Amino acid sequence: MKVFGYQKDSEELIELQEVSFQSDIRELDKIIEFLQEVKEHHSKVIGEVELCHSHFRDWDVGWKAGSTDIIVVTTSKDK
């Protein structure tokens, strides 16, 4: 797994060594639900596409502009 991000007010994508979430339990539950749904959706297209991605901002109807987005990208690898 690799984790990437942007510094605030920057367009340069950098690989992160560590990720920290500062949230309450309700927000954490929402992230868990998002990740579970992403897993289900991405699992359905394994072998059909090389990369699949989902945005938290598109999934969460309560997401507000300027809030942090979580983008999950999965790859289809032949094993």
URBEL-V412727 format. One record per residue. N is the residue number from 1. RES is the residue in one small letter. PHI is phi in whole degrees, -180 to 180 (999 if undefined). Layout:
# URBEL-V412727
n->N res->RES phi->PHI
n->N res->RES phi->PHI
This chain:
# URBEL-V412727
n->1 res->m phi->999
n->2 res->k phi->-123
n->3 res->v phi->-124
n->4 res->f phi->-123
n->5 res->g phi->-166
n->6 res->y phi->-121
n->7 res->q phi->-75
n->8 res->k phi->-56
n->9 res->d phi->62
n->10 res->s phi->-134
n->11 res->e phi->-105
n->12 res->e phi->-88
n->13 res->l phi->-77
n->14 res->i phi->-128
n->15 res->e phi->-79
n->16 res->l phi->-98
n->17 res->q phi->-88
n->18 res->e phi->-147
n->19 res->v phi->-128
n->20 res->s phi->-122
n->21 res->f phi->-109
n->22 res->q phi->-112
n->23 res->s phi->-155
n->24 res->d phi->-98
n->25 res->i phi->-63
n->26 res->r phi->-61
n->27 res->e phi->-67
n->28 res->l phi->-63
n->29 res->d phi->-60
n->30 res->k phi->-66
n->31 res->i phi->-64
n->32 res->i phi->-62
n->33 res->e phi->-62
n->34 res->f phi->-58
n->35 res->l phi->-64
n->36 res->q phi->-65
n->37 res->e phi->-68
n->38 res->v phi->-62
n->39 res->k phi->-58
n->40 res->e phi->-62
n->41 res->h phi->-64
n->42 res->h phi->-67
n->43 res->s phi->-63
n->44 res->k phi->-74
n->45 res->v phi->-113
n->46 res->i phi->-58
n->47 res->g phi->86
n->48 res->e phi->-93
n->49 res->v phi->-132
n->50 res->e phi->-75
n->51 res->l phi->-130
n->52 res->c phi->-133
n->53 res->h phi->-138
n->54 res->s phi->-138
n->55 res->h phi->-107
n->56 res->f phi->-59
n->57 res->r phi->-62
n->58 res->d phi->-80
n->59 res->w phi->-80
n->60 res->d phi->-89
n->61 res->v phi->-64
n->62 res->g phi->-94
n->63 res->w phi->-65
n->64 res->k phi->-112
n->65 res->a phi->-53
n->66 res->g phi->94
n->67 res->s phi->-77
n->68 res->t phi->-67
n->69 res->d phi->-102
n->70 res->i phi->-116
n->71 res->i phi->-114
n->72 res->v phi->-107
n->73 res->v phi->-120
n->74 res->t phi->-118
n->75 res->t phi->-115
n->76 res->s phi->-96
n->77 res->k phi->-117
n->78 res->d phi->-74
n->79 res->k phi->-117
